[in-house]
Amino acid sequence: MDDAIDIKELRDRIGWSQDRLASFLCVDRSSVSHMENGRPARGPVLRLLRMLVEAAKTGDADELFPDLSSPCAQAAVEITA
């Protein structure tokens, strides 16, 4: 898979705010903004974005992170379980 993910387009397609995506990625909202403006995603963030791309293809993006009150660490555990 190409490492270049159009994060803004992905976020718009699944209907997530920058805050929700930031929570899913365990980063702050400004990091999402920077990535939308060209800073490359790396490491665990890139892996989570790839998972989100695949989930978006089937309409399952909300299944990855359904509870916004969950800490991101707990969400990451649930995603990888």
PDB file of N, CA, C and O in Angstrom:
ATOM      1  N   MET A   1       0.842  -1.182   0.000  1.00  0.00           N
ATOM      2  CA  MET A   1       0.000   0.000   0.000  1.00  0.00           C
ATOM      3  C   MET A   1       0.883   1.239   0.000  1.00  0.00           C
ATOM      4  O   MET A   1       1.911   1.277   0.675  1.00  0.00           O
ATOM      5  N   ASP A   2       0.489   2.226  -0.739  1.00  0.00           N
ATOM      6  CA  ASP A   2       1.200   3.490  -0.791  1.00  0.00           C
ATOM      7  C   ASP A   2       1.118   4.163   0.575  1.00  0.00           C
ATOM      8  O   ASP A   2       0.048   4.221   1.181  1.00  0.00           O
ATOM      9  N   ASP A   3       2.251   4.672   1.055  1.00  0.00           N
ATOM     10  CA  ASP A   3       2.275   5.324   2.359  1.00  0.00           C
ATOM     11  C   ASP A   3       1.546   6.662   2.355  1.00  0.00           C
ATOM     12  O   ASP A   3       1.184   7.165   3.419  1.00  0.00           O
ATOM     13  N   ALA A   4       1.324   7.247   1.182  1.00  0.00           N
ATOM     14  CA  ALA A   4       0.656   8.539   1.099  1.00  0.00           C
ATOM     15  C   ALA A   4      -0.856   8.343   1.212  1.00  0.00           C
ATOM     16  O   ALA A   4      -1.510   7.885   0.276  1.00  0.00           O
ATOM     17  N   ILE A   5      -1.387   8.696   2.365  1.00  0.00           N
ATOM     18  CA  ILE A   5      -2.821   8.596   2.608  1.00  0.00           C
ATOM     19  C   ILE A   5      -3.361  10.016   2.683  1.00  0.00           C
ATOM     20  O   ILE A   5      -2.848  10.838   3.443  1.00  0.00           O
ATOM     21  N   ASP A   6      -4.387  10.305   1.904  1.00  0.00           N
ATOM     22  CA  ASP A   6      -5.025  11.616   1.966  1.00  0.00           C
ATOM     23  C   ASP A   6      -5.920  11.618   3.202  1.00  0.00           C
ATOM     24  O   ASP A   6      -7.075  11.193   3.157  1.00  0.00           O
ATOM     25  N   ILE A   7      -5.364  12.101   4.295  1.00  0.00           N
ATOM     26  CA  ILE A   7      -6.037  12.009   5.587  1.00  0.00           C
ATOM     27  C   ILE A   7      -7.303  12.862   5.619  1.00  0.00           C
ATOM     28  O   ILE A   7      -8.316  12.441   6.177  1.00  0.00           O
ATOM     29  N   LYS A   8      -7.256  14.031   5.038  1.00  0.00           N
ATOM     30  CA  LYS A   8      -8.447  14.896   5.014  1.00  0.00           C
ATOM     31  C   LYS A   8      -9.568  14.221   4.234  1.00  0.00           C
ATOM     32  O   LYS A   8     -10.719  14.222   4.672  1.00  0.00           O
ATOM     33  N   GLU A   9      -9.239  13.648   3.087  1.00  0.00           N
ATOM     34  CA  GLU A   9     -10.255  12.969   2.280  1.00  0.00           C
ATOM     35  C   GLU A   9     -10.815  11.766   3.035  1.00  0.00           C
ATOM     36  O   GLU A   9     -12.023  11.529   3.029  1.00  0.00           O
ATOM     37  N   LEU A  10      -9.940  11.015   3.677  1.00  0.00           N
ATOM     38  CA  LEU A  10     -10.375   9.858   4.462  1.00  0.00           C
ATOM     39  C   LEU A  10     -11.301  10.304   5.591  1.00  0.00           C
ATOM     40  O   LEU A  10     -12.366   9.723   5.802  1.00  0.00           O
ATOM     41  N   ARG A  11     -10.889  11.325   6.300  1.00  0.00           N
ATOM     42  CA  ARG A  11     -11.681  11.823   7.423  1.00  0.00           C
ATOM     43  C   ARG A  11     -13.050  12.319   6.955  1.00  0.00           C
ATOM     44  O   ARG A  11     -14.066  12.056   7.598  1.00  0.00           O
ATOM     45  N   ASP A  12     -13.068  13.033   5.841  1.00  0.00           N
ATOM     46  CA  ASP A  12     -14.344  13.504   5.289  1.00  0.00           C
ATOM     47  C   ASP A  12     -15.229  12.335   4.860  1.00  0.00           C
ATOM     48  O   ASP A  12     -16.441  12.353   5.076  1.00  0.00           O
ATOM     49  N   ARG A  13     -14.618  11.321   4.253  1.00  0.00           N
ATOM     50  CA  ARG A  13     -15.378  10.167   3.760  1.00  0.00           C
ATOM     51  C   ARG A  13     -16.061   9.417   4.900  1.00  0.00           C
ATOM     52  O   ARG A  13     -17.191   8.955   4.750  1.00  0.00           O
ATOM     53  N   ILE A  14     -15.382   9.296   6.036  1.00  0.00           N
ATOM     54  CA  ILE A  14     -15.968   8.541   7.144  1.00  0.00           C
ATOM     55  C   ILE A  14     -16.735   9.430   8.119  1.00  0.00           C
ATOM     56  O   ILE A  14     -17.371   8.936   9.051  1.00  0.00           O
ATOM     57  N   GLY A  15     -16.671  10.741   7.902  1.00  0.00           N
ATOM     58  CA  GLY A  15     -17.449  11.661   8.726  1.00  0.00           C
ATOM     59  C   GLY A  15     -16.882  11.905  10.114  1.00  0.00           C
ATOM     60  O   GLY A  15     -17.628  12.181  11.054  1.00  0.00           O
ATOM     61  N   TRP A  16     -15.573  11.805  10.247  1.00  0.00           N
ATOM     62  CA  TRP A  16     -14.930  12.023  11.541  1.00  0.00           C
ATOM     63  C   TRP A  16     -14.353  13.428  11.611  1.00  0.00           C
ATOM     64  O   TRP A  16     -13.862  13.959  10.614  1.00  0.00           O
ATOM     65  N   SER A  17     -14.415  14.024  12.790  1.00  0.00           N
ATOM     66  CA  SER A  17     -13.772  15.312  13.034  1.00  0.00           C
ATOM     67  C   SER A  17     -12.273  15.095  13.256  1.00  0.00           C
ATOM     68  O   SER A  17     -11.817  13.968  13.446  1.00  0.00           O
ATOM     69  N   GLN A  18     -11.528  16.181  13.230  1.00  0.00           N
ATOM     70  CA  GLN A  18     -10.102  16.074  13.555  1.00  0.00           C
ATOM     71  C   GLN A  18      -9.920  15.557  14.980  1.00  0.00           C
ATOM     72  O   GLN A  18      -9.008  14.774  15.245  1.00  0.00           O
ATOM     73  N   ASP A  19     -10.777  15.987  15.887  1.00  0.00           N
ATOM     74  CA  ASP A  19     -10.665  15.530  17.277  1.00  0.00           C
ATOM     75  C   ASP A  19     -10.887  14.025  17.395  1.00  0.00           C
ATOM     76  O   ASP A  19     -10.167  13.342  18.124  1.00  0.00           O
ATOM     77  N   ARG A  20     -11.876  13.517  16.685  1.00  0.00           N
ATOM     78  CA  ARG A  20     -12.142  12.077  16.766  1.00  0.00           C
ATOM     79  C   ARG A  20     -10.987  11.273  16.166  1.00  0.00           C
ATOM     80  O   ARG A  20     -10.572  10.260  16.730  1.00  0.00           O
ATOM     81  N   LEU A  21     -10.474  11.726  15.026  1.00  0.00           N
ATOM     82  CA  LEU A  21      -9.342  11.032  14.425  1.00  0.00           C
ATOM     83  C   LEU A  21      -8.126  11.108  15.340  1.00  0.00           C
ATOM     84  O   LEU A  21      -7.393  10.129  15.486  1.00  0.00           O
ATOM     85  N   ALA A  22      -7.912  12.262  15.953  1.00  0.00           N
ATOM     86  CA  ALA A  22      -6.784  12.410  16.879  1.00  0.00           C
ATOM     87  C   ALA A  22      -6.907  11.424  18.040  1.00  0.00           C
ATOM     88  O   ALA A  22      -5.917  10.813  18.442  1.00  0.00           O
ATOM     89  N   SER A  23      -8.104  11.269  18.574  1.00  0.00           N
ATOM     90  CA  SER A  23      -8.311  10.313  19.665  1.00  0.00           C
ATOM     91  C   SER A  23      -8.028   8.894  19.204  1.00  0.00           C
ATOM     92  O   SER A  23      -7.403   8.115  19.924  1.00  0.00           O
ATOM     93  N   PHE A  24      -8.487   8.556  18.007  1.00  0.00           N
ATOM     94  CA  PHE A  24      -8.244   7.220  17.460  1.00  0.00           C
ATOM     95  C   PHE A  24      -6.752   6.960  17.280  1.00  0.00           C
ATOM     96  O   PHE A  24      -6.271   5.859  17.547  1.00  0.00           O
ATOM     97  N   LEU A  25      -6.025   7.979  16.827  1.00  0.00           N
ATOM     98  CA  LEU A  25      -4.589   7.829  16.558  1.00  0.00           C
ATOM     99  C   LEU A  25      -3.718   8.050  17.791  1.00  0.00           C
ATOM    100  O   LEU A  25      -2.506   7.837  17.740  1.00  0.00           O
ATOM    101  N   CYS A  26      -4.326   8.473  18.897  1.00  0.00           N
ATOM    102  CA  CYS A  26      -3.586   8.784  20.132  1.00  0.00           C
ATOM    103  C   CYS A  26      -2.596   9.929  19.919  1.00  0.00           C
ATOM    104  O   CYS A  26      -1.461   9.889  20.394  1.00  0.00           O
ATOM    105  N   VAL A  27      -3.052  10.939  19.200  1.00  0.00           N
ATOM    106  CA  VAL A  27      -2.263  12.154  18.983  1.00  0.00           C
ATOM    107  C   VAL A  27      -3.163  13.345  19.283  1.00  0.00           C
ATOM    108  O   VAL A  27      -4.360  13.176  19.518  1.00  0.00           O
ATOM    109  N   ASP A  28      -2.597  14.544  19.278  1.00  0.00           N
ATOM    110  CA  ASP A  28      -3.454  15.709  19.471  1.00  0.00           C
ATOM    111  C   ASP A  28      -3.981  16.203  18.124  1.00  0.00           C
ATOM    112  O   ASP A  28      -3.490  15.814  17.064  1.00  0.00           O
ATOM    113  N   ARG A  29      -4.988  17.064  18.195  1.00  0.00           N
ATOM    114  CA  ARG A  29      -5.643  17.541  16.984  1.00  0.00           C
ATOM    115  C   ARG A  29      -4.678  18.281  16.066  1.00  0.00           C
ATOM    116  O   ARG A  29      -4.800  18.200  14.844  1.00  0.00           O
ATOM    117  N   SER A  30      -3.726  18.997  16.640  1.00  0.00           N
ATOM    118  CA  SER A  30      -2.774  19.723  15.795  1.00  0.00           C
ATOM    119  C   SER A  30      -1.920  18.758  14.969  1.00  0.00           C
ATOM    120  O   SER A  30      -1.509  19.093  13.858  1.00  0.00           O
ATOM    121  N   SER A  31      -1.653  17.574  15.498  1.00  0.00           N
ATOM    122  CA  SER A  31      -0.903  16.575  14.721  1.00  0.00           C
ATOM    123  C   SER A  31      -1.710  16.116  13.512  1.00  0.00           C
ATOM    124  O   SER A  31      -1.160  15.925  12.427  1.00  0.00           O
ATOM    125  N   VAL A  32      -3.012  15.942  13.703  1.00  0.00           N
ATOM    126  CA  VAL A  32      -3.874  15.573  12.571  1.00  0.00           C
ATOM    127  C   VAL A  32      -3.841  16.684  11.530  1.00  0.00           C
ATOM    128  O   VAL A  32      -3.724  16.415  10.335  1.00  0.00           O
ATOM    129  N   SER A  33      -3.942  17.921  11.978  1.00  0.00           N
ATOM    130  CA  SER A  33      -3.891  19.051  11.058  1.00  0.00           C
ATOM    131  C   SER A  33      -2.577  19.073  10.280  1.00  0.00           C
ATOM    132  O   SER A  33      -2.571  19.295   9.069  1.00  0.00           O
ATOM    133  N   HIS A  34      -1.471  18.843  10.975  1.00  0.00           N
ATOM    134  CA  HIS A  34      -0.166  18.818  10.301  1.00  0.00           C
ATOM    135  C   HIS A  34      -0.109  17.698   9.265  1.00  0.00           C
ATOM    136  O   HIS A  34       0.416  17.891   8.169  1.00  0.00           O
ATOM    137  N   MET A  35      -0.645  16.534   9.607  1.00  0.00           N
ATOM    138  CA  MET A  35      -0.639  15.419   8.652  1.00  0.00           C
ATOM    139  C   MET A  35      -1.535  15.726   7.455  1.00  0.00           C
ATOM    140  O   MET A  35      -1.212  15.356   6.327  1.00  0.00           O
ATOM    141  N   GLU A  36      -2.655  16.398   7.696  1.00  0.00           N
ATOM    142  CA  GLU A  36      -3.531  16.768   6.581  1.00  0.00           C
ATOM    143  C   GLU A  36      -2.855  17.774   5.654  1.00  0.00           C
ATOM    144  O   GLU A  36      -3.205  17.886   4.480  1.00  0.00           O
ATOM    145  N   ASN A  37      -1.890  18.498   6.194  1.00  0.00           N
ATOM    146  CA  ASN A  37      -1.188  19.507   5.408  1.00  0.00           C
ATOM    147  C   ASN A  37       0.184  19.052   4.940  1.00  0.00           C
ATOM    148  O   ASN A  37       1.024  19.877   4.580  1.00  0.00           O
ATOM    149  N   GLY A  38       0.416  17.738   4.943  1.00  0.00           N
ATOM    150  CA  GLY A  38       1.610  17.228   4.300  1.00  0.00           C
ATOM    151  C   GLY A  38       2.635  16.522   5.157  1.00  0.00           C
ATOM    152  O   GLY A  38       3.517  15.854   4.618  1.00  0.00           O
ATOM    153  N   ARG A  39       2.555  16.643   6.477  1.00  0.00           N
ATOM    154  CA  ARG A  39       3.527  15.915   7.296  1.00  0.00           C
ATOM    155  C   ARG A  39       3.212  14.426   7.210  1.00  0.00           C
ATOM    156  O   ARG A  39       2.073  14.028   7.454  1.00  0.00           O
ATOM    157  N   PRO A  40       4.185  13.606   6.872  1.00  0.00           N
ATOM    158  CA  PRO A  40       3.898  12.174   6.700  1.00  0.00           C
ATOM    159  C   PRO A  40       3.600  11.475   8.027  1.00  0.00           C
ATOM    160  O   PRO A  40       4.189  11.785   9.062  1.00  0.00           O
ATOM    161  N   ALA A  41       2.685  10.541   7.964  1.00  0.00           N
ATOM    162  CA  ALA A  41       2.393   9.685   9.117  1.00  0.00           C
ATOM    163  C   ALA A  41       3.428   8.573   9.139  1.00  0.00           C
ATOM    164  O   ALA A  41       3.861   8.091   8.092  1.00  0.00           O
ATOM    165  N   ARG A  42       3.817   8.174  10.339  1.00  0.00           N
ATOM    166  CA  ARG A  42       4.837   7.127  10.481  1.00  0.00           C
ATOM    167  C   ARG A  42       4.449   6.170  11.595  1.00  0.00           C
ATOM    168  O   ARG A  42       3.574   6.453  12.413  1.00  0.00           O
ATOM    169  N   GLY A  43       5.119   5.039  11.603  1.00  0.00           N
ATOM    170  CA  GLY A  43       5.022   4.080  12.701  1.00  0.00           C
ATOM    171  C   GLY A  43       3.602   3.661  13.027  1.00  0.00           C
ATOM    172  O   GLY A  43       2.816   3.349  12.133  1.00  0.00           O
ATOM    173  N   PRO A  44       3.273   3.655  14.326  1.00  0.00           N
ATOM    174  CA  PRO A  44       1.944   3.199  14.750  1.00  0.00           C
ATOM    175  C   PRO A  44       0.809   4.037  14.167  1.00  0.00           C
ATOM    176  O   PRO A  44      -0.264   3.511  13.872  1.00  0.00           O
ATOM    177  N   VAL A  45       1.041   5.334  14.000  1.00  0.00           N
ATOM    178  CA  VAL A  45       0.002   6.195  13.422  1.00  0.00           C
ATOM    179  C   VAL A  45      -0.293   5.761  11.993  1.00  0.00           C
ATOM    180  O   VAL A  45      -1.455   5.690  11.594  1.00  0.00           O
ATOM    181  N   LEU A  46       0.734   5.473  11.231  1.00  0.00           N
ATOM    182  CA  LEU A  46       0.540   5.016   9.854  1.00  0.00           C
ATOM    183  C   LEU A  46      -0.190   3.678   9.827  1.00  0.00           C
ATOM    184  O   LEU A  46      -1.066   3.465   8.989  1.00  0.00           O
ATOM    185  N   ARG A  47       0.164   2.781  10.733  1.00  0.00           N
ATOM    186  CA  ARG A  47      -0.529   1.483  10.786  1.00  0.00           C
ATOM    187  C   ARG A  47      -2.011   1.660  11.116  1.00  0.00           C
ATOM    188  O   ARG A  47      -2.865   1.003  10.519  1.00  0.00           O
ATOM    189  N   LEU A  48      -2.315   2.546  12.065  1.00  0.00           N
ATOM    190  CA  LEU A  48      -3.718   2.799  12.399  1.00  0.00           C
ATOM    191  C   LEU A  48      -4.456   3.442  11.231  1.00  0.00           C
ATOM    192  O   LEU A  48      -5.616   3.117  10.975  1.00  0.00           O
ATOM    193  N   LEU A  49      -3.794   4.350  10.525  1.00  0.00           N
ATOM    194  CA  LEU A  49      -4.427   4.964   9.354  1.00  0.00           C
ATOM    195  C   LEU A  49      -4.711   3.924   8.278  1.00  0.00           C
ATOM    196  O   LEU A  49      -5.760   3.965   7.635  1.00  0.00           O
ATOM    197  N   ARG A  50      -3.792   3.001   8.080  1.00  0.00           N
ATOM    198  CA  ARG A  50      -4.022   1.937   7.099  1.00  0.00           C
ATOM    199  C   ARG A  50      -5.219   1.077   7.500  1.00  0.00           C
ATOM    200  O   ARG A  50      -6.019   0.683   6.651  1.00  0.00           O
ATOM    201  N   MET A  51      -5.338   0.789   8.795  1.00  0.00           N
ATOM    202  CA  MET A  51      -6.500   0.037   9.278  1.00  0.00           C
ATOM    203  C   MET A  51      -7.783   0.813   9.002  1.00  0.00           C
ATOM    204  O   MET A  51      -8.797   0.239   8.605  1.00  0.00           O
ATOM    205  N   LEU A  52      -7.726   2.117   9.218  1.00  0.00           N
ATOM    206  CA  LEU A  52      -8.901   2.957   9.005  1.00  0.00           C
ATOM    207  C   LEU A  52      -9.275   3.019   7.526  1.00  0.00           C
ATOM    208  O   LEU A  52     -10.458   3.011   7.187  1.00  0.00           O
ATOM    209  N   VAL A  53      -8.284   3.079   6.651  1.00  0.00           N
ATOM    210  CA  VAL A  53      -8.542   3.060   5.204  1.00  0.00           C
ATOM    211  C   VAL A  53      -9.284   1.783   4.828  1.00  0.00           C
ATOM    212  O   VAL A  53     -10.273   1.828   4.096  1.00  0.00           O
ATOM    213  N   GLU A  54      -8.810   0.655   5.325  1.00  0.00           N
ATOM    214  CA  GLU A  54      -9.461  -0.623   5.014  1.00  0.00           C
ATOM    215  C   GLU A  54     -10.873  -0.677   5.589  1.00  0.00           C
ATOM    216  O   GLU A  54     -11.795  -1.160   4.932  1.00  0.00           O
ATOM    217  N   ALA A  55     -11.042  -0.184   6.805  1.00  0.00           N
ATOM    218  CA  ALA A  55     -12.371  -0.180   7.426  1.00  0.00           C
ATOM    219  C   ALA A  55     -13.318   0.750   6.675  1.00  0.00           C
ATOM    220  O   ALA A  55     -14.509   0.462   6.563  1.00  0.00           O
ATOM    221  N   ALA A  56     -12.800   1.852   6.165  1.00  0.00           N
ATOM    222  CA  ALA A  56     -13.633   2.797   5.424  1.00  0.00           C
ATOM    223  C   ALA A  56     -14.157   2.176   4.132  1.00  0.00           C
ATOM    224  O   ALA A  56     -15.249   2.516   3.677  1.00  0.00           O
ATOM    225  N   LYS A  57     -13.392   1.278   3.550  1.00  0.00           N
ATOM    226  CA  LYS A  57     -13.820   0.618   2.309  1.00  0.00           C
ATOM    227  C   LYS A  57     -15.076  -0.214   2.520  1.00  0.00           C
ATOM    228  O   LYS A  57     -15.883  -0.370   1.604  1.00  0.00           O
ATOM    229  N   THR A  58     -15.239  -0.744   3.717  1.00  0.00           N
ATOM    230  CA  THR A  58     -16.389  -1.596   4.007  1.00  0.00           C
ATOM    231  C   THR A  58     -17.432  -0.899   4.870  1.00  0.00           C
ATOM    232  O   THR A  58     -18.441  -1.498   5.241  1.00  0.00           O
ATOM    233  N   GLY A  59     -17.186   0.368   5.187  1.00  0.00           N
ATOM    234  CA  GLY A  59     -18.128   1.111   6.010  1.00  0.00           C
ATOM    235  C   GLY A  59     -18.039   0.786   7.485  1.00  0.00           C
ATOM    236  O   GLY A  59     -18.975   1.064   8.234  1.00  0.00           O
ATOM    237  N   ASP A  60     -16.924   0.199   7.921  1.00  0.00           N
ATOM    238  CA  ASP A  60     -16.776  -0.227   9.311  1.00  0.00           C
ATOM    239  C   ASP A  60     -15.895   0.694  10.150  1.00  0.00           C
ATOM    240  O   ASP A  60     -15.433   0.285  11.216  1.00  0.00           O
ATOM    241  N   ALA A  61     -15.651   1.908   9.706  1.00  0.00           N
ATOM    242  CA  ALA A  61     -14.748   2.801  10.434  1.00  0.00           C
ATOM    243  C   ALA A  61     -15.229   3.060  11.859  1.00  0.00           C
ATOM    244  O   ALA A  61     -14.421   3.083  12.787  1.00  0.00           O
ATOM    245  N   ASP A  62     -16.516   3.252  12.039  1.00  0.00           N
ATOM    246  CA  ASP A  62     -17.027   3.527  13.383  1.00  0.00           C
ATOM    247  C   ASP A  62     -16.882   2.330  14.312  1.00  0.00           C
ATOM    248  O   ASP A  62     -16.864   2.495  15.532  1.00  0.00           O
ATOM    249  N   GLU A  63     -16.781   1.143  13.758  1.00  0.00           N
ATOM    250  CA  GLU A  63     -16.588  -0.053  14.579  1.00  0.00           C
ATOM    251  C   GLU A  63     -15.204  -0.079  15.226  1.00  0.00           C
ATOM    252  O   GLU A  63     -15.022  -0.695  16.276  1.00  0.00           O
ATOM    253  N   LEU A  64     -14.231   0.586  14.607  1.00  0.00           N
ATOM    254  CA  LEU A  64     -12.881   0.608  15.164  1.00  0.00           C
ATOM    255  C   LEU A  64     -12.802   1.424  16.445  1.00  0.00           C
ATOM    256  O   LEU A  64     -12.017   1.113  17.341  1.00  0.00           O
ATOM    257  N   PHE A  65     -13.614   2.465  16.529  1.00  0.00           N
ATOM    258  CA  PHE A  65     -13.529   3.376  17.668  1.00  0.00           C
ATOM    259  C   PHE A  65     -14.912   3.928  17.980  1.00  0.00           C
ATOM    260  O   PHE A  65     -15.181   5.105  17.737  1.00  0.00           O
ATOM    261  N   PRO A  66     -15.792   3.086  18.519  1.00  0.00           N
ATOM    262  CA  PRO A  66     -17.177   3.508  18.714  1.00  0.00           C
ATOM    263  C   PRO A  66     -17.408   4.405  19.922  1.00  0.00           C
ATOM    264  O   PRO A  66     -18.380   5.160  19.941  1.00  0.00           O
ATOM    265  N   ASP A  67     -16.547   4.344  20.925  1.00  0.00           N
ATOM    266  CA  ASP A  67     -16.793   5.043  22.180  1.00  0.00           C
ATOM    267  C   ASP A  67     -15.766   6.146  22.379  1.00  0.00           C
ATOM    268  O   ASP A  67     -14.612   5.881  22.718  1.00  0.00           O
ATOM    269  N   LEU A  68     -16.195   7.387  22.165  1.00  0.00           N
ATOM    270  CA  LEU A  68     -15.259   8.506  22.280  1.00  0.00           C
ATOM    271  C   LEU A  68     -14.793   8.740  23.706  1.00  0.00           C
ATOM    272  O   LEU A  68     -13.798   9.434  23.916  1.00  0.00           O
ATOM    273  N   SER A  69     -15.480   8.182  24.689  1.00  0.00           N
ATOM    274  CA  SER A  69     -15.058   8.391  26.067  1.00  0.00           C
ATOM    275  C   SER A  69     -13.931   7.442  26.476  1.00  0.00           C
ATOM    276  O   SER A  69     -13.320   7.624  27.529  1.00  0.00           O
ATOM    277  N   SER A  70     -13.656   6.438  25.655  1.00  0.00           N
ATOM    278  CA  SER A  70     -12.587   5.493  25.974  1.00  0.00           C
ATOM    279  C   SER A  70     -11.233   6.148  25.779  1.00  0.00           C
ATOM    280  O   SER A  70     -11.028   6.856  24.793  1.00  0.00           O
ATOM    281  N   PRO A  71     -10.309   5.929  26.694  1.00  0.00           N
ATOM    282  CA  PRO A  71      -8.956   6.441  26.479  1.00  0.00           C
ATOM    283  C   PRO A  71      -8.348   5.795  25.239  1.00  0.00           C
ATOM    284  O   PRO A  71      -8.654   4.647  24.917  1.00  0.00           O
ATOM    285  N   CYS A  72      -7.493   6.529  24.552  1.00  0.00           N
ATOM    286  CA  CYS A  72      -6.932   6.000  23.310  1.00  0.00           C
ATOM    287  C   CYS A  72      -6.130   4.731  23.549  1.00  0.00           C
ATOM    288  O   CYS A  72      -6.088   3.866  22.674  1.00  0.00           O
ATOM    289  N   ALA A  73      -5.505   4.595  24.684  1.00  0.00           N
ATOM    290  CA  ALA A  73      -4.746   3.374  24.956  1.00  0.00           C
ATOM    291  C   ALA A  73      -5.675   2.166  24.988  1.00  0.00           C
ATOM    292  O   ALA A  73      -5.334   1.107  24.461  1.00  0.00           O
ATOM    293  N   GLN A  74      -6.833   2.316  25.596  1.00  0.00           N
ATOM    294  CA  GLN A  74      -7.802   1.222  25.639  1.00  0.00           C
ATOM    295  C   GLN A  74      -8.296   0.905  24.233  1.00  0.00           C
ATOM    296  O   GLN A  74      -8.449  -0.264  23.878  1.00  0.00           O
ATOM    297  N   ALA A  75      -8.546   1.935  23.432  1.00  0.00           N
ATOM    298  CA  ALA A  75      -8.998   1.717  22.057  1.00  0.00           C
ATOM    299  C   ALA A  75      -7.939   0.957  21.271  1.00  0.00           C
ATOM    300  O   ALA A  75      -8.270   0.066  20.489  1.00  0.00           O
ATOM    301  N   ALA A  76      -6.680   1.297  21.470  1.00  0.00           N
ATOM    302  CA  ALA A  76      -5.607   0.615  20.754  1.00  0.00           C
ATOM    303  C   ALA A  76      -5.548  -0.856  21.151  1.00  0.00           C
ATOM    304  O   ALA A  76      -5.306  -1.718  20.306  1.00  0.00           O
ATOM    305  N   VAL A  77      -5.766  -1.142  22.418  1.00  0.00           N
ATOM    306  CA  VAL A  77      -5.777  -2.530  22.873  1.00  0.00           C
ATOM    307  C   VAL A  77      -6.927  -3.282  22.217  1.00  0.00           C
ATOM    308  O   VAL A  77      -6.751  -4.412  21.763  1.00  0.00           O
ATOM    309  N   GLU A  78      -8.099  -2.663  22.165  1.00  0.00           N
ATOM    310  CA  GLU A  78      -9.260  -3.310  21.563  1.00  0.00           C
ATOM    311  C   GLU A  78      -9.058  -3.530  20.069  1.00  0.00           C
ATOM    312  O   GLU A  78      -9.474  -4.558  19.535  1.00  0.00           O
ATOM    313  N   ILE A  79      -8.429  -2.585  19.395  1.00  0.00           N
ATOM    314  CA  ILE A  79      -8.215  -2.686  17.954  1.00  0.00           C
ATOM    315  C   ILE A  79      -7.281  -3.837  17.625  1.00  0.00           C
ATOM    316  O   ILE A  79      -7.510  -4.574  16.666  1.00  0.00           O
ATOM    317  N   THR A  80      -6.243  -3.992  18.407  1.00  0.00           N
ATOM    318  CA  THR A  80      -5.239  -5.000  18.094  1.00  0.00           C
ATOM    319  C   THR A  80      -5.558  -6.362  18.694  1.00  0.00           C
ATOM    320  O   THR A  80      -4.861  -7.339  18.418  1.00  0.00           O
ATOM    321  N   ALA A  81      -6.596  -6.435  19.505  1.00  0.00           N
ATOM    322  CA  ALA A  81      -6.950  -7.719  20.142  1.00  0.00           C
ATOM    323  C   ALA A  81      -7.546  -8.685  19.148  1.00  0.00           C
ATOM    324  O   ALA A  81      -7.898  -9.807  19.512  1.00  0.00           O
TER     325      ALA A  81
END
